[in-house]
Amino acid sequence: MNIGNLIRVHAAALRALLVLTVITGLAYPVLVWAIAQLPGLKDKAEGSLVTAGGKVVGSSLIGQLFTDAKGNVLPQYFQGRPSAAGTGYDPMSSGASNLGPENIVDTPGDPAEIKAGKSASDAGFKPSLLTQVCTRSYGVADTEGLDHSAGARPFCTSDGVGAVLSVIGPRDATGNVTHPTKVVSVNQPCDTTKTPFATTYEGVRVECAKYGEDYTAGQIVAIRGSAPADPQVPADAVTASGSGLDPDISVDYADLQVGRVAKVRHISADQVRALVQDNTSGRALGFMGEPRVNVLQLNLALDKRYPLGSSAGLRPATS
């Protein structure tokens, strides 16, 4: 190939590069931006930001915590779902816990380190997904002023951990332990548990779990217990969403919180329910999903209609 042909080939390539750069790098982004400025789209393109008192307090698409600096529930506000995104609803750490339904055995903390003053997590304690759900369920019941038993769920102990046994003994041809020689409640450490949730299993006394002991050789068995199949605390109150940023809760969870919010704000439950209804969206396209309540918008409506005082309102959102 001579010099003239090389120049023509490279010139054609350069022209194509320039044309595509203008189309994809300039014209297309400008077109998309212009469409986003149309009425009805502009607020969505800018993040569906929500303002109160002239200040941005959040986004209707991203949940946020309604707790104090110590993580305690602010009782005058409805609470959202648990979040596994960072320290809670962190858009920079969006994601789930990646714990699945078979994650039912806790990693115990070192009792010596806990006794020395370390927190359970710093001492190595990692709750299983099951224990997290159980703990949250009883926590919600207590927050809402319900009887402790209202937080009961299948496969949970009354002290809020997963009801899981390690059944140790010879296995049959199918891999099951039919004649156990030892049974341990693996999520109930001896240092904090006086009596395991079950007295016996298959005629064998149930023991608490000793730190440092390896119970993985046993058959792991989750015990359903006598809790109702339809717990009083809804599922979305104890499980995080896939993104960790879900701004909505179920109508059932909102209804569970009505009494607490009404009591703190010194209004009737019917007045609170009316605002819940006003901030409830129906199923997408009329048939997908379930009705849902946007927590931020509901709490803003509460502050606007039934304010507690200038210092009690929502704070501006921070990055």
Phi and psi restraints in degrees (value plus and minus 20) as a CYANA .aco file:
   2 ASN   PHI    -102.4   -62.4
   2 ASN   PSI     155.4   195.4
   3 ILE   PHI     -81.4   -41.4
   3 ILE   PSI     -60.8   -20.8
   4 GLY   PHI     -80.6   -40.6
   4 GLY   PSI     -63.7   -23.7
   5 ASN   PHI     -85.5   -45.5
   5 ASN   PSI     -59.4   -19.4
   6 LEU   PHI     -80.4   -40.4
   6 LEU   PSI     -61.7   -21.7
   7 ILE   PHI     -85.0   -45.0
   7 ILE   PSI     -63.0   -23.0
   8 ARG   PHI     -84.2   -44.2
   8 ARG   PSI     -62.3   -22.3
   9 VAL   PHI     -83.1   -43.1
   9 VAL   PSI     -65.6   -25.6
  10 HIS   PHI     -89.8   -49.8
  10 HIS   PSI     -53.2   -13.2
  11 ALA   PHI     -86.7   -46.7
  11 ALA   PSI     -60.7   -20.7
  12 ALA   PHI     -83.8   -43.8
  12 ALA   PSI     -61.3   -21.3
  13 ALA   PHI     -84.3   -44.3
  13 ALA   PSI     -60.0   -20.0
  14 LEU   PHI     -85.7   -45.7
  14 LEU   PSI     -60.4   -20.4
  15 ARG   PHI     -83.8   -43.8
  15 ARG   PSI     -62.6   -22.6
  16 ALA   PHI     -81.8   -41.8
  16 ALA   PSI     -60.7   -20.7
  17 LEU   PHI     -81.9   -41.9
  17 LEU   PSI     -65.6   -25.6
  18 LEU   PHI     -85.0   -45.0
  18 LEU   PSI     -63.8   -23.8
  19 VAL   PHI     -83.5   -43.5
  19 VAL   PSI     -66.6   -26.6
  20 LEU   PHI     -86.9   -46.9
  20 LEU   PSI     -53.7   -13.7
  21 THR   PHI     -83.6   -43.6
  21 THR   PSI     -63.3   -23.3
  22 VAL   PHI     -85.4   -45.4
  22 VAL   PSI     -62.5   -22.5
  23 ILE   PHI     -89.1   -49.1
  23 ILE   PSI     -73.1   -33.1
  24 THR   PHI    -105.3   -65.3
  24 THR   PSI     -46.5    -6.5
  25 GLY   PHI    -117.3   -77.3
  25 GLY   PSI     -35.1     4.9
  26 LEU   PHI    -148.9  -108.9
  26 LEU   PSI     -79.8   -39.8
  27 ALA   PHI     -83.4   -43.4
  27 ALA   PSI     -68.2   -28.2
  28 TYR   PHI     -83.8   -43.8
  28 TYR   PSI     -69.1   -29.1
  29 PRO   PHI     -79.2   -39.2
  29 PRO   PSI     -59.3   -19.3
  30 VAL   PHI     -85.1   -45.1
  30 VAL   PSI     -59.4   -19.4
  31 LEU   PHI     -83.5   -43.5
  31 LEU   PSI     -66.1   -26.1
  32 VAL   PHI     -82.9   -42.9
  32 VAL   PSI     -62.1   -22.1
  33 TRP   PHI     -82.6   -42.6
  33 TRP   PSI     -61.8   -21.8
  34 ALA   PHI     -84.5   -44.5
  34 ALA   PSI     -61.9   -21.9
  35 ILE   PHI     -82.3   -42.3
  35 ILE   PSI     -58.1   -18.1
  36 ALA   PHI     -87.3   -47.3
  36 ALA   PSI     -36.9     3.1
  37 GLN   PHI    -107.5   -67.5
  37 GLN   PSI     -22.9    17.1
  38 LEU   PHI     -85.6   -45.6
  38 LEU   PSI     129.2   169.2
  39 PRO   PHI     -75.6   -35.6
  39 PRO   PSI     113.4   153.4
  40 GLY   PHI      74.3   114.3
  40 GLY   PSI     -37.1     2.9
  41 LEU   PHI    -132.6   -92.6
  41 LEU   PSI     -44.4    -4.4
  42 LYS   PHI     -78.3   -38.3
  42 LYS   PSI     -67.1   -27.1
  43 ASP   PHI     -85.9   -45.9
  43 ASP   PSI     -53.8   -13.8
  44 LYS   PHI     -90.6   -50.6
  44 LYS   PSI     -59.2   -19.2
  45 ALA   PHI     -84.9   -44.9
  45 ALA   PSI     -47.0    -7.0
  46 GLU   PHI    -113.5   -73.5
  46 GLU   PSI      -9.0    31.0
  47 GLY   PHI      82.1   122.1
  47 GLY   PSI      -7.9    32.1
  48 SER   PHI      30.6    70.6
  48 SER   PSI      26.6    66.6
  49 LEU   PHI     -88.8   -48.8
  49 LEU   PSI     125.5   165.5
  50 VAL   PHI    -135.1   -95.1
  50 VAL   PSI     111.6   151.6
  51 THR   PHI    -136.2   -96.2
  51 THR   PSI     134.3   174.3
  52 ALA   PHI    -168.9  -128.9
  52 ALA   PSI     106.9   146.9
  53 GLY   PHI      44.0    84.0
  53 GLY   PSI       9.4    49.4
  54 GLY   PHI      59.7    99.7
  54 GLY   PSI     -14.1    25.9
  55 LYS   PHI    -143.3  -103.3
  55 LYS   PSI     125.9   165.9
  56 VAL   PHI     -93.4   -53.4
  56 VAL   PSI     105.9   145.9
  57 VAL   PHI    -134.3   -94.3
  57 VAL   PSI     -19.6    20.4
  58 GLY   PHI     134.4   174.4
  58 GLY   PSI    -187.9  -147.9
  59 SER   PHI    -145.9  -105.9
  59 SER   PSI     122.9   162.9
  60 SER   PHI     -91.3   -51.3
  60 SER   PSI     -28.9    11.1
  61 LEU   PHI    -120.7   -80.7
  61 LEU   PSI     -28.4    11.6
  62 ILE   PHI    -147.2  -107.2
  62 ILE   PSI     105.3   145.3
  63 GLY   PHI     -90.2   -50.2
  63 GLY   PSI     148.7   188.7
  64 GLN   PHI    -172.5  -132.5
  64 GLN   PSI     143.4   183.4
  65 LEU   PHI    -101.1   -61.1
  65 LEU   PSI     122.0   162.0
  66 PHE   PHI    -139.3   -99.3
  66 PHE   PSI      46.9    86.9
  67 THR   PHI    -153.0  -113.0
  67 THR   PSI     146.6   186.6
  68 ASP   PHI    -106.1   -66.1
  68 ASP   PSI    -194.4  -154.4
  69 ALA   PHI     -82.7   -42.7
  69 ALA   PSI     -43.2    -3.2
  70 LYS   PHI    -114.2   -74.2
  70 LYS   PSI     -17.3    22.7
  71 GLY   PHI      67.4   107.4
  71 GLY   PSI     -12.9    27.1
  72 ASN   PHI     -99.5   -59.5
  72 ASN   PSI     123.6   163.6
  73 VAL   PHI     -81.3   -41.3
  73 VAL   PSI     112.7   152.7
  74 LEU   PHI    -102.3   -62.3
  74 LEU   PSI      87.7   127.7
  75 PRO   PHI     -86.2   -46.2
  75 PRO   PSI     -37.5     2.5
  76 GLN   PHI     -99.7   -59.7
  76 GLN   PSI     -25.8    14.2
  77 TYR   PHI    -139.0   -99.0
  77 TYR   PSI     130.7   170.7
  78 PHE   PHI     -90.1   -50.1
  78 PHE   PSI     125.6   165.6
  79 GLN   PHI    -124.4   -84.4
  79 GLN   PSI     125.8   165.8
  80 GLY   PHI    -108.9   -68.9
  80 GLY   PSI    -187.8  -147.8
  81 ARG   PHI     -93.6   -53.6
  81 ARG   PSI     140.3   180.3
  82 PRO   PHI     -80.9   -40.9
  82 PRO   PSI     135.5   175.5
  83 SER   PHI    -154.5  -114.5
  83 SER   PSI     116.2   156.2
  84 ALA   PHI    -123.4   -83.4
  84 ALA   PSI      -9.3    30.7
  85 ALA   PHI    -107.2   -67.2
  85 ALA   PSI      79.9   119.9
  86 GLY   PHI      41.6    81.6
  86 GLY   PSI    -152.2  -112.2
  87 THR   PHI    -105.5   -65.5
  87 THR   PSI     -15.5    24.5
  88 GLY   PHI     109.8   149.8
  88 GLY   PSI      93.2   133.2
  89 TYR   PHI      37.0    77.0
  89 TYR   PSI      19.3    59.3
  90 ASP   PHI    -109.4   -69.4
  90 ASP   PSI      90.5   130.5
  91 PRO   PHI     -81.7   -41.7
  91 PRO   PSI     -42.4    -2.4
  92 MET   PHI    -101.4   -61.4
  92 MET   PSI     -29.0    11.0
  93 SER   PHI    -148.4  -108.4
  93 SER   PSI      14.7    54.7
  94 SER   PHI     -77.9   -37.9
  94 SER   PSI     114.2   154.2
  95 GLY   PHI     138.5   178.5
  95 GLY   PSI     151.8   191.8
  96 ALA   PHI    -117.6   -77.6
  96 ALA   PSI     158.6   198.6
  97 SER   PHI     -97.6   -57.6
  97 SER   PSI     -36.0     4.0
  98 ASN   PHI      44.3    84.3
  98 ASN   PSI      -0.8    39.2
  99 LEU   PHI    -113.9   -73.9
  99 LEU   PSI     112.5   152.5
 100 GLY   PHI    -122.7   -82.7
 100 GLY   PSI    -199.9  -159.9
 101 PRO   PHI     -85.0   -45.0
 101 PRO   PSI     -36.7     3.3
 102 GLU   PHI    -111.6   -71.6
 102 GLU   PSI     -18.1    21.9
 103 ASN   PHI    -104.4   -64.4
 103 ASN   PSI      67.6   107.6
 104 ILE   PHI    -145.2  -105.2
 104 ILE   PSI     -21.2    18.8
 105 VAL   PHI    -132.7   -92.7
 105 VAL   PSI     105.0   145.0
 106 ASP   PHI     -93.6   -53.6
 106 ASP   PSI     134.4   174.4
 107 THR   PHI    -115.1   -75.1
 107 THR   PSI      95.3   135.3
 108 PRO   PHI     -92.7   -52.7
 108 PRO   PSI     133.5   173.5
 109 GLY   PHI    -110.2   -70.2
 109 GLY   PSI     137.1   177.1
 110 ASP   PHI     -93.2   -53.2
 110 ASP   PSI      94.6   134.6
 111 PRO   PHI     -81.3   -41.3
 111 PRO   PSI     -50.0   -10.0
 112 ALA   PHI     -86.0   -46.0
 112 ALA   PSI     -60.5   -20.5
 113 GLU   PHI     -90.4   -50.4
 113 GLU   PSI     -57.6   -17.6
 114 ILE   PHI     -84.3   -44.3
 114 ILE   PSI     -61.5   -21.5
 115 LYS   PHI     -84.6   -44.6
 115 LYS   PSI     -50.0   -10.0
 116 ALA   PHI     -97.8   -57.8
 116 ALA   PSI     -25.8    14.2
 117 GLY   PHI      96.2   136.2
 117 GLY   PSI     -24.2    15.8
 118 LYS   PHI     -94.5   -54.5
 118 LYS   PSI     132.7   172.7
 119 SER   PHI     -91.5   -51.5
 119 SER   PSI     141.7   181.7
 120 ALA   PHI     -78.7   -38.7
 120 ALA   PSI     -62.1   -22.1
 121 SER   PHI     -86.6   -46.6
 121 SER   PSI     -59.9   -19.9
 122 ASP   PHI     -87.8   -47.8
 122 ASP   PSI     -44.6    -4.6
 123 ALA   PHI    -105.9   -65.9
 123 ALA   PSI     -17.0    23.0
 124 GLY   PHI      86.1   126.1
 124 GLY   PSI     -20.8    19.2
 125 PHE   PHI     -91.8   -51.8
 125 PHE   PSI     108.1   148.1
 126 LYS   PHI    -150.8  -110.8
 126 LYS   PSI      88.2   128.2
 127 PRO   PHI     -90.2   -50.2
 127 PRO   PSI     122.6   162.6
 128 SER   PHI     -90.8   -50.8
 128 SER   PSI     148.1   188.1
 129 LEU   PHI     -79.8   -39.8
 129 LEU   PSI     -60.1   -20.1
 130 LEU   PHI     -82.0   -42.0
 130 LEU   PSI     -65.8   -25.8
 131 THR   PHI     -85.1   -45.1
 131 THR   PSI     -57.5   -17.5
 132 GLN   PHI     -79.7   -39.7
 132 GLN   PSI     -64.2   -24.2
 133 VAL   PHI     -83.7   -43.7
 133 VAL   PSI     -64.4   -24.4
 134 CYS   PHI     -83.3   -43.3
 134 CYS   PSI     -65.4   -25.4
 135 THR   PHI     -82.6   -42.6
 135 THR   PSI     -64.6   -24.6
 136 ARG   PHI     -83.2   -43.2
 136 ARG   PSI     -58.9   -18.9
 137 SER   PHI     -81.8   -41.8
 137 SER   PSI     -67.1   -27.1
 138 TYR   PHI     -88.8   -48.8
 138 TYR   PSI     -53.9   -13.9
 139 GLY   PHI     -83.6   -43.6
 139 GLY   PSI     -61.3   -21.3
 140 VAL   PHI     -84.5   -44.5
 140 VAL   PSI     -63.3   -23.3
 141 ALA   PHI     -79.3   -39.3
 141 ALA   PSI     -63.2   -23.2
 142 ASP   PHI     -86.6   -46.6
 142 ASP   PSI     -61.8   -21.8
 143 THR   PHI     -80.8   -40.8
 143 THR   PSI     -58.8   -18.8
 144 GLU   PHI    -104.9   -64.9
 144 GLU   PSI     -14.2    25.8
 145 GLY   PHI      53.4    93.4
 145 GLY   PSI       2.4    42.4
 146 LEU   PHI    -109.6   -69.6
 146 LEU   PSI     145.7   185.7
 147 ASP   PHI     -82.2   -42.2
 147 ASP   PSI     125.4   165.4
 148 HIS   PHI     -74.0   -34.0
 148 HIS   PSI     -55.4   -15.4
 149 SER   PHI     -85.5   -45.5
 149 SER   PSI     -37.0     3.0
 150 ALA   PHI     -86.8   -46.8
 150 ALA   PSI     -38.2     1.8
 151 GLY   PHI    -107.7   -67.7
 151 GLY   PSI     -17.4    22.6
 152 ALA   PHI     -83.6   -43.6
 152 ALA   PSI     119.9   159.9
 153 ARG   PHI    -159.8  -119.8
 153 ARG   PSI     135.2   175.2
 154 PRO   PHI     -77.6   -37.6
 154 PRO   PSI     121.6   161.6
 155 PHE   PHI      50.5    90.5
 155 PHE   PSI      -0.3    39.7
 156 CYS   PHI    -138.7   -98.7
 156 CYS   PSI     124.0   164.0
 157 THR   PHI    -103.6   -63.6
 157 THR   PSI     146.6   186.6
 158 SER   PHI     -90.7   -50.7
 158 SER   PSI     -36.8     3.2
 159 ASP   PHI    -116.4   -76.4
 159 ASP   PSI      -7.4    32.6
 160 GLY   PHI      64.0   104.0
 160 GLY   PSI      11.1    51.1
 161 VAL   PHI    -146.7  -106.7
 161 VAL   PSI     149.8   189.8
 162 GLY   PHI     -87.5   -47.5
 162 GLY   PSI     112.3   152.3
 163 ALA   PHI    -103.7   -63.7
 163 ALA   PSI      66.6   106.6
 164 VAL   PHI    -151.0  -111.0
 164 VAL   PSI     113.6   153.6
 165 LEU   PHI    -134.4   -94.4
 165 LEU   PSI     126.5   166.5
 166 SER   PHI    -123.4   -83.4
 166 SER   PSI      92.2   132.2
 167 VAL   PHI    -119.1   -79.1
 167 VAL   PSI      90.3   130.3
 168 ILE   PHI    -124.4   -84.4
 168 ILE   PSI     115.0   155.0
 169 GLY   PHI     139.4   179.4
 169 GLY   PSI     157.9   197.9
 170 PRO   PHI     -85.3   -45.3
 170 PRO   PSI     123.7   163.7
 171 ARG   PHI    -121.1   -81.1
 171 ARG   PSI     129.7   169.7
 172 ASP   PHI    -106.6   -66.6
 172 ASP   PSI    -191.2  -151.2
 173 ALA   PHI     -83.6   -43.6
 173 ALA   PSI     -43.5    -3.5
 174 THR   PHI    -112.8   -72.8
 174 THR   PSI     -20.4    19.6
 175 GLY   PHI      71.3   111.3
 175 GLY   PSI     -16.1    23.9
 176 ASN   PHI    -113.3   -73.3
 176 ASN   PSI     127.0   167.0
 177 VAL   PHI    -111.1   -71.1
 177 VAL   PSI      85.9   125.9
 178 THR   PHI    -115.2   -75.2
 178 THR   PSI     -41.6    -1.6
 179 HIS   PHI    -149.8  -109.8
 179 HIS   PSI      58.0    98.0
 180 PRO   PHI     -86.8   -46.8
 180 PRO   PSI     128.7   168.7
 181 THR   PHI    -127.2   -87.2
 181 THR   PSI     -38.2     1.8
 182 LYS   PHI    -174.8  -134.8
 182 LYS   PSI     119.3   159.3
 183 VAL   PHI    -153.3  -113.3
 183 VAL   PSI     110.0   150.0
 184 VAL   PHI    -147.4  -107.4
 184 VAL   PSI     113.5   153.5
 185 SER   PHI    -101.7   -61.7
 185 SER   PSI      77.9   117.9
 186 VAL   PHI     -89.2   -49.2
 186 VAL   PSI     -41.0    -1.0
 187 ASN   PHI    -118.9   -78.9
 187 ASN   PSI     -10.3    29.7
 188 GLN   PHI    -141.9  -101.9
 188 GLN   PSI      70.9   110.9
 189 PRO   PHI     -83.8   -43.8
 189 PRO   PSI     126.7   166.7
 190 CYS   PHI     -82.7   -42.7
 190 CYS   PSI     -48.7    -8.7
 191 ASP   PHI     -88.8   -48.8
 191 ASP   PSI     -43.5    -3.5
 192 THR   PHI    -142.0  -102.0
 192 THR   PSI     -22.3    17.7
 193 THR   PHI    -139.2   -99.2
 193 THR   PSI      99.0   139.0
 194 LYS   PHI     -99.4   -59.4
 194 LYS   PSI     -65.0   -25.0
 195 THR   PHI    -155.7  -115.7
 195 THR   PSI     102.7   142.7
 196 PRO   PHI     -78.7   -38.7
 196 PRO   PSI     139.7   179.7
 197 PHE   PHI     -84.6   -44.6
 197 PHE   PSI     -45.0    -5.0
 198 ALA   PHI    -140.0  -100.0
 198 ALA   PSI     121.0   161.0
 199 THR   PHI     -99.5   -59.5
 199 THR   PSI     -67.9   -27.9
 200 THR   PHI    -158.3  -118.3
 200 THR   PSI     141.1   181.1
 201 TYR   PHI    -162.1  -122.1
 201 TYR   PSI     102.0   142.0
 202 GLU   PHI      32.3    72.3
 202 GLU   PSI      18.7    58.7
 203 GLY   PHI      62.2   102.2
 203 GLY   PSI     -19.4    20.6
 204 VAL   PHI    -128.9   -88.9
 204 VAL   PSI     116.8   156.8
 205 ARG   PHI     -85.5   -45.5
 205 ARG   PSI     115.1   155.1
 206 VAL   PHI    -105.7   -65.7
 206 VAL   PSI     110.8   150.8
 207 GLU   PHI    -126.7   -86.7
 207 GLU   PSI     137.4   177.4
 208 CYS   PHI     -97.3   -57.3
 208 CYS   PSI     146.5   186.5
 209 ALA   PHI    -110.4   -70.4
 209 ALA   PSI     107.7   147.7
 210 LYS   PHI    -112.0   -72.0
 210 LYS   PSI     112.4   152.4
 211 TYR   PHI     -82.5   -42.5
 211 TYR   PSI     114.8   154.8
 212 GLY   PHI      73.8   113.8
 212 GLY   PSI     -35.4     4.6
 213 GLU   PHI     -98.2   -58.2
 213 GLU   PSI     124.0   164.0
 214 ASP   PHI    -122.8   -82.8
 214 ASP   PSI      95.1   135.1
 215 TYR   PHI    -129.4   -89.4
 215 TYR   PSI      -6.4    33.6
 216 THR   PHI     -90.4   -50.4
 216 THR   PSI     -38.2     1.8
 217 ALA   PHI     -91.2   -51.2
 217 ALA   PSI     -41.2    -1.2
 218 GLY   PHI     -99.1   -59.1
 218 GLY   PSI     143.7   183.7
 219 GLN   PHI     -99.9   -59.9
 219 GLN   PSI     102.6   142.6
 220 ILE   PHI    -102.3   -62.3
 220 ILE   PSI     100.8   140.8
 221 VAL   PHI    -146.2  -106.2
 221 VAL   PSI     102.7   142.7
 222 ALA   PHI    -109.6   -69.6
 222 ALA   PSI     113.2   153.2
 223 ILE   PHI    -122.9   -82.9
 223 ILE   PSI     101.6   141.6
 224 ARG   PHI     -85.5   -45.5
 224 ARG   PSI     -61.9   -21.9
 225 GLY   PHI      58.8    98.8
 225 GLY   PSI    -187.4  -147.4
 226 SER   PHI    -126.6   -86.6
 226 SER   PSI      -8.9    31.1
 227 ALA   PHI     -84.7   -44.7
 227 ALA   PSI     130.9   170.9
 228 PRO   PHI     -85.1   -45.1
 228 PRO   PSI     130.1   170.1
 229 ALA   PHI     -86.5   -46.5
 229 ALA   PSI     -46.9    -6.9
 230 ASP   PHI    -133.7   -93.7
 230 ASP   PSI      67.6   107.6
 231 PRO   PHI     -81.5   -41.5
 231 PRO   PSI     133.5   173.5
 232 GLN   PHI     -88.5   -48.5
 232 GLN   PSI     -51.5   -11.5
 233 VAL   PHI    -108.4   -68.4
 233 VAL   PSI      99.0   139.0
 234 PRO   PHI     -84.4   -44.4
 234 PRO   PSI     138.9   178.9
 235 ALA   PHI     -81.6   -41.6
 235 ALA   PSI     -57.6   -17.6
 236 ASP   PHI     -92.2   -52.2
 236 ASP   PSI     -30.9     9.1
 237 ALA   PHI     -99.8   -59.8
 237 ALA   PSI     -35.4     4.6
 238 VAL   PHI    -144.2  -104.2
 238 VAL   PSI     -21.8    18.2
 239 THR   PHI    -145.8  -105.8
 239 THR   PSI     120.4   160.4
 240 ALA   PHI    -103.6   -63.6
 240 ALA   PSI     133.7   173.7
 241 SER   PHI     -98.5   -58.5
 241 SER   PSI     149.1   189.1
 242 GLY   PHI     -82.6   -42.6
 242 GLY   PSI     -53.2   -13.2
 243 SER   PHI    -110.3   -70.3
 243 SER   PSI     -43.0    -3.0
 244 GLY   PHI      57.0    97.0
 244 GLY   PSI     -13.2    26.8
 245 LEU   PHI    -141.8  -101.8
 245 LEU   PSI     -11.1    28.9
 246 ASP   PHI     -76.7   -36.7
 246 ASP   PSI     102.3   142.3
 247 PRO   PHI    -105.9   -65.9
 247 PRO   PSI     -26.6    13.4
 248 ASP   PHI    -131.8   -91.8
 248 ASP   PSI     137.6   177.6
 249 ILE   PHI    -148.7  -108.7
 249 ILE   PSI     146.1   186.1
 250 SER   PHI     -93.4   -53.4
 250 SER   PSI     140.0   180.0
 251 VAL   PHI     -82.7   -42.7
 251 VAL   PSI     -55.4   -15.4
 252 ASP   PHI     -82.5   -42.5
 252 ASP   PSI     -63.4   -23.4
 253 TYR   PHI     -88.5   -48.5
 253 TYR   PSI     -57.9   -17.9
 254 ALA   PHI     -82.9   -42.9
 254 ALA   PSI     -63.1   -23.1
 255 ASP   PHI     -83.9   -43.9
 255 ASP   PSI     -53.0   -13.0
 256 LEU   PHI     -84.7   -44.7
 256 LEU   PSI     -48.4    -8.4
 257 GLN   PHI    -112.6   -72.6
 257 GLN   PSI     -27.6    12.4
 258 VAL   PHI     -76.9   -36.9
 258 VAL   PSI     -66.3   -26.3
 259 GLY   PHI     -80.7   -40.7
 259 GLY   PSI     -64.3   -24.3
 260 ARG   PHI     -82.4   -42.4
 260 ARG   PSI     -68.8   -28.8
 261 VAL   PHI     -83.4   -43.4
 261 VAL   PSI     -62.3   -22.3
 262 ALA   PHI     -82.3   -42.3
 262 ALA   PSI     -61.1   -21.1
 263 LYS   PHI     -84.8   -44.8
 263 LYS   PSI     -64.4   -24.4
 264 VAL   PHI     -88.4   -48.4
 264 VAL   PSI     -56.1   -16.1
 265 ARG   PHI    -109.9   -69.9
 265 ARG   PSI     -20.6    19.4
 266 HIS   PHI      38.6    78.6
 266 HIS   PSI      25.1    65.1
 267 ILE   PHI    -150.5  -110.5
 267 ILE   PSI     153.9   193.9
 268 SER   PHI    -102.6   -62.6
 268 SER   PSI     136.8   176.8
 269 ALA   PHI     -82.3   -42.3
 269 ALA   PSI     -54.6   -14.6
 270 ASP   PHI     -84.6   -44.6
 270 ASP   PSI     -55.7   -15.7
 271 GLN   PHI     -85.5   -45.5
 271 GLN   PSI     -59.4   -19.4
 272 VAL   PHI     -89.1   -49.1
 272 VAL   PSI     -62.3   -22.3
 273 ARG   PHI     -81.6   -41.6
 273 ARG   PSI     -54.0   -14.0
 274 ALA   PHI     -83.2   -43.2
 274 ALA   PSI     -60.0   -20.0
 275 LEU   PHI     -90.6   -50.6
 275 LEU   PSI     -56.0   -16.0
 276 VAL   PHI     -79.7   -39.7
 276 VAL   PSI     -65.2   -25.2
 277 GLN   PHI     -81.6   -41.6
 277 GLN   PSI     -60.6   -20.6
 278 ASP   PHI     -85.0   -45.0
 278 ASP   PSI     -46.0    -6.0
 279 ASN   PHI    -129.6   -89.6
 279 ASN   PSI       2.6    42.6
 280 THR   PHI    -121.2   -81.2
 280 THR   PSI     109.0   149.0
 281 SER   PHI    -121.1   -81.1
 281 SER   PSI     125.0   165.0
 282 GLY   PHI    -100.4   -60.4
 282 GLY   PSI    -193.9  -153.9
 283 ARG   PHI     -84.2   -44.2
 283 ARG   PSI     122.5   162.5
 284 ALA   PHI     -82.2   -42.2
 284 ALA   PSI     110.5   150.5
 285 LEU   PHI      38.1    78.1
 285 LEU   PSI      -4.3    35.7
 286 GLY   PHI      65.6   105.6
 286 GLY   PSI     -27.1    12.9
 287 PHE   PHI    -163.2  -123.2
 287 PHE   PSI     -31.7     8.3
 288 MET   PHI    -116.9   -76.9
 288 MET   PSI     115.0   155.0
 289 GLY   PHI      54.2    94.2
 289 GLY   PSI    -180.9  -140.9
 290 GLU   PHI    -146.0  -106.0
 290 GLU   PSI     138.7   178.7
 291 PRO   PHI     -76.5   -36.5
 291 PRO   PSI     126.3   166.3
 292 ARG   PHI    -161.8  -121.8
 292 ARG   PSI     136.5   176.5
 293 VAL   PHI    -138.3   -98.3
 293 VAL   PSI     105.4   145.4
 294 ASN   PHI    -100.4   -60.4
 294 ASN   PSI      96.3   136.3
 295 VAL   PHI     -88.3   -48.3
 295 VAL   PSI     -64.6   -24.6
 296 LEU   PHI     -82.0   -42.0
 296 LEU   PSI     -67.6   -27.6
 297 GLN   PHI     -85.3   -45.3
 297 GLN   PSI     -55.5   -15.5
 298 LEU   PHI     -85.8   -45.8
 298 LEU   PSI     -64.0   -24.0
 299 ASN   PHI     -86.7   -46.7
 299 ASN   PSI     -55.8   -15.8
 300 LEU   PHI     -85.0   -45.0
 300 LEU   PSI     -60.1   -20.1
 301 ALA   PHI     -83.9   -43.9
 301 ALA   PSI     -57.1   -17.1
 302 LEU   PHI     -83.8   -43.8
 302 LEU   PSI     -65.9   -25.9
 303 ASP   PHI     -83.3   -43.3
 303 ASP   PSI     -55.1   -15.1
 304 LYS   PHI     -94.3   -54.3
 304 LYS   PSI     -63.3   -23.3
 305 ARG   PHI    -103.7   -63.7
 305 ARG   PSI     -59.8   -19.8
 306 TYR   PHI    -152.4  -112.4
 306 TYR   PSI      47.0    87.0
 307 PRO   PHI     -85.7   -45.7
 307 PRO   PSI     128.2   168.2
 308 LEU   PHI    -116.4   -76.4
 308 LEU   PSI     -31.4     8.6
 309 GLY   PHI     120.5   160.5
 309 GLY   PSI     141.2   181.2
 310 SER   PHI     -84.8   -44.8
 310 SER   PSI     -46.6    -6.6
 311 SER   PHI    -107.7   -67.7
 311 SER   PSI     -26.0    14.0
 312 ALA   PHI    -118.9   -78.9
 312 ALA   PSI     -22.6    17.4
 313 GLY   PHI     -95.5   -55.5
 313 GLY   PSI     153.0   193.0
 314 LEU   PHI     -86.9   -46.9
 314 LEU   PSI     123.5   163.5
 315 ARG   PHI    -107.1   -67.1
 315 ARG   PSI     134.1   174.1
 316 PRO   PHI     -78.6   -38.6
 316 PRO   PSI     127.3   167.3
 317 ALA   PHI     -88.4   -48.4
 317 ALA   PSI     126.3   166.3
 318 THR   PHI    -139.8   -99.8
 318 THR   PSI     133.7   173.7
